[in-house]
């Protein structure tokens, strides 16, 4: 049967989980039934709306906006602080519950995941009936609601789960995109942030259908690779697989929450370089090479996105990992402020395992004036250099050798 993918998304997760926790402790007010938000201290950096109730949404309160703005819209808005320890616990409970239904789960944030339903379809039956059963079972067991999107493509399943909420199941198969997705405003498209929307608006591209029928070369000239990706998503083109947890556990990675949001590509890539050095060093220490690289972005609104790509040749060098991570960043980034960046490697193989080189991995050849080969430059030269740097850092500390570009930020 064709591939069937579910995208399962908890409705207002932080607010729902906090509301249920308060009720279990004897509270007589359900945060979900009054104008309320989950957010941090207005005097601190995290003073933004993390989640909102449906009554708060009626006042125009939006996730990601400053709390002070939300309070202006609704002066009697109830502010409740986040409890990330609680959220991690609730998330783990949900993923464990879903894992026992189908082990092919890819968790993409604390409150959402993809499920490859295809292997268990024969056991559970029609996708929309199974999704409805999962949705109802979650409510019966845990007391909160979810939306489930169903499709043959990951990006379309994600889009479907964002249709009318809460507590609903929607389909968006490839053959349904013209009817269900193309009439929507382009801002509704997954990965189309405010900056991209404004750029498309200048091109008179207002709906997802307009984008799907636009000239790719024009999109590339204005939005580069991100424009091509948006065009592909608008046409339902997405060949990415559900990356299951057991594969993810075999990877090596690192991420960092930035002291200040990264506002430019230069700032982000500087951080990616630092992460690449750490990840590459861990790969070499474990004597492994990576066959796949993933770059993760968490925006200032706490929206989290990631993208992965296979390396032509497995590698453990900083340059190879950094280069691929930056390419993935360029495909993902919508121009919004970035709060967290991460690099993860997977499909690891032992460094002594034979690998097939492609044409571009062949040793460089120096040519003498007579036109004959003069000297081979070993392909392991970079590897020897990095091993030497690893030895220095091991003996004198991680900060004993630092790239000049990482010593100071621009204009410091």
Kinemage of the C-alpha trace (Angstrom):
@kinemage 1
@onewidth
@group {chain A} dominant
@subgroup {mainchain}
@vectorlist {calphas} color= white
{ca unk a 1} P 0.000 0.000 0.000
{ca unk a 2} L 1.144 3.631 -0.430
{ca unk a 3} L 3.056 5.209 2.440
{ca unk a 4} L 0.812 6.717 5.110
{ca unk a 5} L 2.207 9.258 7.563
{ca unk a 6} L 0.522 10.741 10.632
{ca unk a 7} L 1.524 14.054 12.183
{ca unk a 8} L 0.337 14.177 15.797
{ca unk a 9} L 0.286 17.590 17.478
{ca unk a 10} L -0.880 18.379 21.021
{ca unk a 11} L -3.346 21.289 21.070
{ca unk a 12} L -1.824 24.171 23.099
{ca unk a 13} L 0.464 21.674 24.795
{ca unk a 14} L 2.051 23.875 27.449
{ca unk a 15} L -1.272 25.385 28.463
{ca unk a 16} L -3.104 22.041 28.426
{ca unk a 17} L -0.435 20.303 30.495
{ca unk a 18} L -0.247 23.168 33.006
{ca unk a 19} L -4.040 23.304 33.268
{ca unk a 20} L -4.307 19.594 34.013
{ca unk a 21} L -1.505 19.807 36.573
{ca unk a 22} L -3.239 22.708 38.352
{ca unk a 23} L -6.559 20.846 38.395
{ca unk a 24} L -4.878 17.760 39.849
{ca unk a 25} L -3.600 19.969 42.688
{ca unk a 26} L -7.057 21.256 43.508
{ca unk a 27} L -7.345 24.385 41.347
{ca unk a 28} L -10.922 25.463 40.660
{ca unk a 29} L -10.079 27.283 37.409
{ca unk a 30} L -9.249 25.488 34.160
{ca unk a 31} L -6.720 27.606 32.258
{ca unk a 32} L -8.138 26.269 29.013
{ca unk a 33} L -11.559 27.824 29.661
{ca unk a 34} L -10.479 31.416 30.410
{ca unk a 35} L -8.276 33.968 28.611
{ca unk a 36} L -4.865 32.692 29.688
{ca unk a 37} L -1.346 32.214 28.402
{ca unk a 38} L 1.819 30.378 29.335
{ca unk a 39} L 4.831 32.696 29.352
{ca unk a 40} L 7.894 33.839 31.234
{ca unk a 41} L 8.692 36.918 33.273
{ca unk a 42} L 8.107 40.096 31.245
{ca unk a 43} L 11.376 41.507 32.564
{ca unk a 44} L 13.382 38.567 31.229
{ca unk a 45} L 14.338 37.481 27.747
{ca unk a 46} L 11.748 34.727 27.601
{ca unk a 47} L 8.876 37.187 28.004
{ca unk a 48} L 6.861 35.847 25.077
{ca unk a 49} L 3.627 33.910 24.743
{ca unk a 50} L 4.472 30.206 24.614
{ca unk a 51} L 0.883 28.953 24.478
{ca unk a 52} L -2.588 30.491 24.586
{ca unk a 53} L -6.099 29.343 25.415
{ca unk a 54} L -8.903 29.474 22.860
{ca unk a 55} L -10.587 32.347 24.785
{ca unk a 56} L -7.270 34.261 24.650
{ca unk a 57} L -7.046 33.643 20.911
{ca unk a 58} L -10.422 35.369 20.549
{ca unk a 59} L -8.739 38.582 21.754
{ca unk a 60} L -6.100 38.294 19.027
{ca unk a 61} L -3.355 36.933 21.298
{ca unk a 62} L -0.719 35.133 19.236
{ca unk a 63} L 1.912 32.580 20.148
{ca unk a 64} L 5.375 34.118 20.062
{ca unk a 65} L 4.376 37.732 20.657
{ca unk a 66} L 5.702 39.671 23.689
{ca unk a 67} L 3.625 39.205 26.806
{ca unk a 68} L 3.258 42.969 27.189
{ca unk a 69} L 1.504 43.089 23.792
{ca unk a 70} L -0.818 40.249 24.770
{ca unk a 71} L -1.735 42.067 27.992
{ca unk a 72} L -2.666 45.170 26.003
{ca unk a 73} L -5.065 43.119 23.898
{ca unk a 74} L -6.623 41.482 26.942
{ca unk a 75} L -5.965 43.331 30.246
{ca unk a 76} L -7.551 40.558 32.332
{ca unk a 77} L -5.387 37.887 30.689
{ca unk a 78} L -4.113 35.330 33.215
{ca unk a 79} L -0.366 34.726 32.947
{ca unk a 80} L 0.922 31.347 34.112
{ca unk a 81} L 4.671 30.540 34.207
{ca unk a 82} L 6.018 27.586 32.187
{ca unk a 83} L 7.062 24.319 33.830
{ca unk a 84} L 9.469 22.671 31.408
{ca unk a 85} L 10.158 19.727 33.721
{ca unk a 86} L 6.451 18.920 33.674
{ca unk a 87} L 6.307 19.330 29.898
{ca unk a 88} L 9.179 16.900 29.368
{ca unk a 89} L 7.417 14.352 31.575
{ca unk a 90} L 4.122 14.689 29.717
{ca unk a 91} L 5.909 14.506 26.382
{ca unk a 92} L 7.718 11.301 27.380
{ca unk a 93} L 4.421 9.743 28.490
{ca unk a 94} L 2.777 10.579 25.180
{ca unk a 95} L 5.657 9.266 23.071
{ca unk a 96} L 5.761 6.048 25.076
{ca unk a 97} L 2.019 5.596 24.524
{ca unk a 98} L 2.360 6.167 20.773
{ca unk a 99} L 5.446 3.935 20.542
{ca unk a 100} L 3.377 0.982 21.750
{ca unk a 101} L 0.907 1.622 18.930
{ca unk a 102} L 3.607 1.991 16.285
{ca unk a 103} L 7.371 2.093 16.988
{ca unk a 104} L 8.147 4.106 13.855
{ca unk a 105} L 7.990 7.496 15.592
{ca unk a 106} L 9.994 10.651 14.837
{ca unk a 107} L 9.635 13.207 17.607
{ca unk a 108} L 10.288 16.692 16.249
{ca unk a 109} L 9.440 18.751 19.334
{ca unk a 110} L 8.146 18.300 22.854
{ca unk a 111} L 4.537 18.244 21.633
{ca unk a 112} L 4.570 16.808 18.124
{ca unk a 113} L 5.788 13.800 16.185
{ca unk a 114} L 5.474 11.934 12.915
{ca unk a 115} L 4.317 8.317 12.793
{ca unk a 116} L 4.897 6.023 9.819
{ca unk a 117} L 1.547 4.268 9.902
{ca unk a 118} L 2.274 2.073 6.871
{ca unk a 119} L 3.795 -0.953 8.703
{ca unk a 120} L 0.832 -1.264 11.115
{ca unk a 121} L -1.993 -0.407 8.704
{ca unk a 122} L -2.979 -4.043 8.259
{ca unk a 123} L -3.443 -4.335 12.023
{ca unk a 124} L -5.380 -1.127 12.697
{ca unk a 125} L -7.314 -0.595 9.479
{ca unk a 126} L -8.263 2.562 7.587
{ca unk a 127} L -5.950 5.475 8.443
{ca unk a 128} L -8.665 8.006 9.317
{ca unk a 129} L -10.397 5.523 11.647
{ca unk a 130} L -7.115 4.598 13.322
{ca unk a 131} L -6.169 8.270 13.734
{ca unk a 132} L -9.548 9.040 15.303
{ca unk a 133} L -9.058 6.119 17.696
{ca unk a 134} L -5.585 7.354 18.662
{ca unk a 135} L -6.920 10.881 19.190
{ca unk a 136} L -9.760 9.692 21.406
{ca unk a 137} L -7.511 7.313 23.337
{ca unk a 138} L -5.098 10.136 24.155
{ca unk a 139} L -7.951 12.233 25.538
{ca unk a 140} L -9.335 9.335 27.575
{ca unk a 141} L -5.944 8.402 28.990
{ca unk a 142} L -4.315 11.802 29.507
{ca unk a 143} L -7.126 14.363 29.471
{ca unk a 144} L -5.901 16.639 26.668
{ca unk a 145} L -6.592 16.832 22.942
{ca unk a 146} L -4.473 16.440 19.828
{ca unk a 147} L -4.855 17.086 16.127
{ca unk a 148} L -3.728 14.422 13.681
{ca unk a 149} L -2.858 15.097 10.057
{ca unk a 150} L -2.753 12.213 7.561
{ca unk a 151} L -0.932 12.146 4.230
{ca unk a 152} L 1.481 10.288 2.003
{ca unk a 153} L 4.099 13.049 2.530
{ca unk a 154} L 5.512 14.417 5.773
{ca unk a 155} L 5.068 18.080 4.898
{ca unk a 156} L 1.435 17.510 3.917
{ca unk a 157} L 0.727 15.577 7.133
{ca unk a 158} L 2.144 18.546 9.053
{ca unk a 159} L -0.038 20.961 7.086
{ca unk a 160} L -3.123 18.801 7.676
{ca unk a 161} L -2.635 18.754 11.437
{ca unk a 162} L -2.643 22.577 11.385
{ca unk a 163} L -6.071 22.752 9.810
{ca unk a 164} L -9.075 23.552 12.023
{ca unk a 165} L -8.433 22.844 15.729
{ca unk a 166} L -8.818 21.418 18.331
{ca unk a 167} L -9.338 17.656 18.682
{ca unk a 168} L -9.713 16.861 14.973
{ca unk a 169} L -8.330 14.550 12.286
{ca unk a 170} L -7.665 15.906 8.785
{ca unk a 171} L -6.307 14.363 5.586
{ca unk a 172} L -4.186 16.081 2.958
{ca unk a 173} L -3.060 13.533 0.407
{ca unk a 174} L -1.096 14.573 -2.663
{ca unk a 175} L -4.236 14.482 -4.801
{ca unk a 176} L -6.020 16.820 -2.350
{ca unk a 177} L -3.571 19.729 -2.290
{ca unk a 178} L -5.249 21.766 -5.053
{ca unk a 179} L -8.626 21.618 -3.267
{ca unk a 180} L -7.535 21.863 0.379
{ca unk a 181} L -4.181 23.663 0.407
{ca unk a 182} L -3.794 25.911 -2.627
{ca unk a 183} L -6.606 28.339 -1.630
{ca unk a 184} L -4.906 29.049 1.726
{ca unk a 185} L -2.806 32.204 2.241
{ca unk a 186} L 0.874 31.600 1.601
{ca unk a 187} L 1.599 32.410 5.261
{ca unk a 188} L -0.133 29.106 6.139
{ca unk a 189} L 2.519 27.067 4.326
{ca unk a 190} L 4.926 25.192 6.562
{ca unk a 191} L 8.324 26.973 6.742
{ca unk a 192} L 6.961 30.212 5.259
{ca unk a 193} L 7.833 32.781 7.910
{ca unk a 194} L 7.079 36.483 8.004
{ca unk a 195} L 10.152 37.492 5.979
{ca unk a 196} L 9.369 34.946 3.255
{ca unk a 197} L 5.718 35.996 3.194
{ca unk a 198} L 6.658 39.649 2.691
{ca unk a 199} L 9.078 38.751 -0.116
{ca unk a 200} L 6.399 36.661 -1.837
{ca unk a 201} L 3.828 39.415 -1.374
{ca unk a 202} L 6.072 41.769 -3.369
{ca unk a 203} L 5.975 39.175 -6.161
{ca unk a 204} L 2.152 39.198 -5.950
{ca unk a 205} L 2.187 35.653 -4.596
{ca unk a 206} L -0.623 35.641 -2.037
{ca unk a 207} L -1.870 32.055 -1.869
{ca unk a 208} L -0.163 28.675 -1.732
{ca unk a 209} L -1.613 28.023 -5.176
{ca unk a 210} L 0.071 31.170 -6.506
{ca unk a 211} L 3.357 29.888 -5.101
{ca unk a 212} L 2.872 26.411 -6.571
{ca unk a 213} L 2.451 27.880 -10.054
{ca unk a 214} L 5.240 30.459 -9.747
{ca unk a 215} L 8.461 30.404 -11.772
{ca unk a 216} L 11.126 28.627 -9.702
{ca unk a 217} L 13.923 30.727 -11.150
{ca unk a 218} L 12.227 33.921 -9.971
{ca unk a 219} L 11.717 32.443 -6.518
{ca unk a 220} L 15.373 31.410 -6.369
{ca unk a 221} L 16.521 34.900 -7.344
{ca unk a 222} L 14.599 36.417 -4.419
{ca unk a 223} L 14.656 33.684 -1.762
{ca unk a 224} L 17.521 31.434 -2.912
{ca unk a 225} L 17.240 27.758 -1.906
{ca unk a 226} L 14.536 28.547 0.638
{ca unk a 227} L 12.298 29.724 -2.195
{ca unk a 228} L 12.789 26.440 -4.049
{ca unk a 229} L 11.935 24.499 -0.913
{ca unk a 230} L 8.746 26.541 -0.429
{ca unk a 231} L 7.787 25.909 -4.066
{ca unk a 232} L 8.294 22.168 -3.546
{ca unk a 233} L 6.192 22.179 -0.376
{ca unk a 234} L 3.451 24.135 -2.147
{ca unk a 235} L 3.367 21.361 -4.751
{ca unk a 236} L 3.439 18.600 -2.136
{ca unk a 237} L 6.981 17.560 -3.015
{ca unk a 238} L 8.738 16.047 -0.004
{ca unk a 239} L 10.663 12.776 -0.146
{ca unk a 240} L 11.916 12.867 3.448
{ca unk a 241} L 11.367 9.752 5.531
{ca unk a 242} L 10.158 9.354 9.084
{ca unk a 243} L 13.443 9.142 11.012
{ca unk a 244} L 12.724 6.757 13.859
{ca unk a 245} L 14.158 7.080 17.351
{ca unk a 246} L 16.330 3.984 17.174
{ca unk a 247} L 18.286 5.581 14.310
{ca unk a 248} L 18.574 8.889 16.156
{ca unk a 249} L 20.083 7.174 19.186
{ca unk a 250} L 22.994 6.029 17.046
{ca unk a 251} L 24.043 9.586 16.317
{ca unk a 252} L 26.404 12.109 17.823
{ca unk a 253} L 25.341 15.719 18.091
{ca unk a 254} L 25.381 18.956 20.006
{ca unk a 255} L 23.138 22.005 20.335
{ca unk a 256} L 23.275 25.332 22.108
{ca unk a 257} L 20.754 27.904 23.291
{ca unk a 258} L 22.192 31.276 22.333
{ca unk a 259} L 22.698 34.062 24.873
{ca unk a 260} L 21.307 36.434 22.268
{ca unk a 261} L 19.155 35.533 19.278
{ca unk a 262} L 21.112 35.116 16.045
{ca unk a 263} L 19.786 37.707 13.617
{ca unk a 264} L 22.092 37.153 10.630
{ca unk a 265} L 23.442 34.212 8.687
{ca unk a 266} L 26.951 35.222 9.761
{ca unk a 267} L 26.030 34.919 13.440
{ca unk a 268} L 24.331 31.570 12.899
{ca unk a 269} L 27.182 30.091 10.870
{ca unk a 270} L 29.716 31.169 13.492
{ca unk a 271} L 27.761 29.111 16.002
{ca unk a 272} L 27.447 26.215 13.566
{ca unk a 273} L 31.228 26.213 13.134
{ca unk a 274} L 31.710 25.889 16.879
{ca unk a 275} L 29.166 23.069 17.019
{ca unk a 276} L 30.762 21.331 14.034
{ca unk a 277} L 34.132 21.335 15.777
{ca unk a 278} L 32.627 19.743 18.870
{ca unk a 279} L 30.658 17.116 16.942
{ca unk a 280} L 33.594 16.274 14.659
{ca unk a 281} L 35.862 15.916 17.681
{ca unk a 282} L 33.431 13.497 19.315
{ca unk a 283} L 33.212 11.485 16.102
{ca unk a 284} L 36.986 11.178 15.905
{ca unk a 285} L 37.207 10.319 19.599
{ca unk a 286} L 34.747 7.477 19.052
{ca unk a 287} L 36.576 6.576 15.809
{ca unk a 288} L 33.471 6.885 13.699
{ca unk a 289} L 32.390 8.741 10.567
{ca unk a 290} L 28.978 10.194 9.835
{ca unk a 291} L 26.923 9.421 6.763
{ca unk a 292} L 24.127 11.886 7.511
{ca unk a 293} L 24.067 15.436 8.910
{ca unk a 294} L 21.072 17.186 10.458
{ca unk a 295} L 20.765 20.883 11.303
{ca unk a 296} L 18.246 22.023 13.901
{ca unk a 297} L 16.829 25.518 14.397
{ca unk a 298} L 14.627 26.782 17.205
{ca unk a 299} L 13.264 30.255 16.535
{ca unk a 300} L 12.603 32.980 19.110
{ca unk a 301} L 8.947 31.873 18.992
{ca unk a 302} L 10.097 28.399 20.121
{ca unk a 303} L 9.057 26.884 16.795
{ca unk a 304} L 11.504 24.101 16.026
{ca unk a 305} L 12.535 22.859 12.574
{ca unk a 306} L 15.206 20.511 11.311
{ca unk a 307} L 16.449 19.081 8.045
{ca unk a 308} L 18.882 16.271 7.261
{ca unk a 309} L 20.980 15.293 4.271
{ca unk a 310} L 23.203 12.363 3.359
{ca unk a 311} L 26.911 12.959 2.784
{ca unk a 312} L 28.318 11.669 -0.482
{ca unk a 313} L 31.226 10.225 1.484
{ca unk a 314} L 31.088 9.564 5.275
{ca unk a 315} L 33.246 12.068 7.158
{ca unk a 316} L 34.439 13.140 10.590
{ca unk a 317} L 36.133 16.410 9.641
{ca unk a 318} L 34.989 19.767 10.938
{ca unk a 319} L 34.982 21.307 7.467
{ca unk a 320} L 32.753 18.603 5.943
{ca unk a 321} L 30.233 18.749 8.783
{ca unk a 322} L 30.245 22.544 8.924
{ca unk a 323} L 29.793 22.907 5.167
{ca unk a 324} L 26.806 20.566 5.089
{ca unk a 325} L 25.297 22.112 8.223
{ca unk a 326} L 25.419 25.573 6.644
{ca unk a 327} L 23.782 24.329 3.444
{ca unk a 328} L 20.978 22.811 5.511
{ca unk a 329} L 20.669 26.034 7.506
{ca unk a 330} L 20.262 28.011 4.286
{ca unk a 331} L 17.447 25.677 3.217
{ca unk a 332} L 15.690 25.958 6.584
{ca unk a 333} L 16.115 29.539 7.781
{ca unk a 334} L 13.194 31.876 7.114
{ca unk a 335} L 14.999 35.009 8.308
{ca unk a 336} L 13.481 35.018 11.812
{ca unk a 337} L 15.626 35.422 14.966
{ca unk a 338} L 17.202 32.115 16.008
{ca unk a 339} L 17.305 31.072 19.669
{ca unk a 340} L 18.875 27.585 19.406
{ca unk a 341} L 21.082 25.822 16.867
{ca unk a 342} L 22.054 22.182 16.730
{ca unk a 343} L 24.004 19.727 14.586
{ca unk a 344} L 23.420 15.994 14.731
{ca unk a 345} L 25.134 13.182 12.867
{ca unk a 346} L 23.766 9.716 12.185
{ca unk a 347} L 24.333 6.677 9.964
{ca unk a 348} L 27.686 6.232 11.682
{ca unk a 349} L 30.309 3.762 10.477
{ca unk a 350} L 33.734 2.803 11.938
{ca unk a 351} L 36.477 5.059 10.597
{ca unk a 352} L 38.485 2.052 9.385
{ca unk a 353} L 35.624 0.671 7.319
{ca unk a 354} L 36.383 0.797 3.580
{ca unk a 355} L 34.414 3.486 1.762
{ca unk a 356} L 33.970 4.235 -1.910
{ca unk a 357} L 35.315 7.640 -2.889
{ca unk a 358} L 33.619 9.726 -5.518
{ca unk a 359} L 35.432 11.648 -8.234
{ca unk a 360} L 35.740 14.788 -6.089
{ca unk a 361} L 37.360 12.892 -3.192
{ca unk a 362} L 40.376 11.818 -5.247
{ca unk a 363} L 43.805 13.080 -4.097
{ca unk a 364} L 44.966 16.380 -5.526
{ca unk a 365} L 47.828 16.079 -8.004
{ca unk a 366} L 50.477 18.777 -8.359
{ca unk a 367} L 51.564 19.168 -11.949
{ca unk a 368} L 55.192 19.878 -12.810
{ca unk a 369} L 56.125 22.351 -15.563
{ca unk a 370} L 56.566 19.394 -17.914
{ca unk a 371} L 52.963 18.378 -17.383
{ca unk a 372} L 53.676 15.186 -15.456
{ca unk a 373} L 52.533 14.439 -11.898
{ca unk a 374} L 55.011 15.926 -9.458
{ca unk a 375} L 53.674 15.127 -6.006
{ca unk a 376} L 50.574 13.603 -4.489
{ca unk a 377} L 48.895 15.469 -1.637
{ca unk a 378} L 47.527 12.743 0.695
{ca unk a 379} L 43.796 12.890 1.310
{ca unk a 380} L 44.510 12.216 4.989
{ca unk a 381} L 46.414 15.498 5.426
{ca unk a 382} L 43.370 17.257 6.869
{ca unk a 383} L 42.635 14.257 9.068
{ca unk a 384} L 46.196 14.284 10.462
{ca unk a 385} L 45.915 17.996 11.215
{ca unk a 386} L 42.654 17.534 13.085
{ca unk a 387} L 44.062 14.559 15.001
{ca unk a 388} L 46.998 16.719 16.038
{ca unk a 389} L 44.644 19.448 17.235
{ca unk a 390} L 42.638 16.819 19.124
{ca unk a 391} L 45.812 15.715 20.901
{ca unk a 392} L 46.698 19.290 21.878
{ca unk a 393} L 43.216 19.913 23.235
{ca unk a 394} L 43.267 16.652 25.157
{ca unk a 395} L 46.559 17.555 26.798
{ca unk a 396} L 46.106 21.294 27.405
{ca unk a 397} L 42.336 21.733 27.440
{ca unk a 398} L 39.532 22.355 24.940
{ca unk a 399} L 40.311 26.071 24.693
{ca unk a 400} L 44.035 25.634 24.050
{ca unk a 401} L 43.486 25.862 20.270
{ca unk a 402} L 40.657 28.069 19.003
{ca unk a 403} L 39.834 29.239 15.492
{ca unk a 404} L 40.397 32.946 15.050
{ca unk a 405} L 36.873 33.409 13.715
{ca unk a 406} L 35.478 32.107 17.001
{ca unk a 407} L 37.530 34.321 19.315
{ca unk a 408} L 35.398 37.441 18.990
{ca unk a 409} L 32.067 38.337 17.544
{ca unk a 410} L 31.969 40.986 14.905
{ca unk a 411} L 32.069 44.522 16.308
{ca unk a 412} L 33.028 43.302 19.821
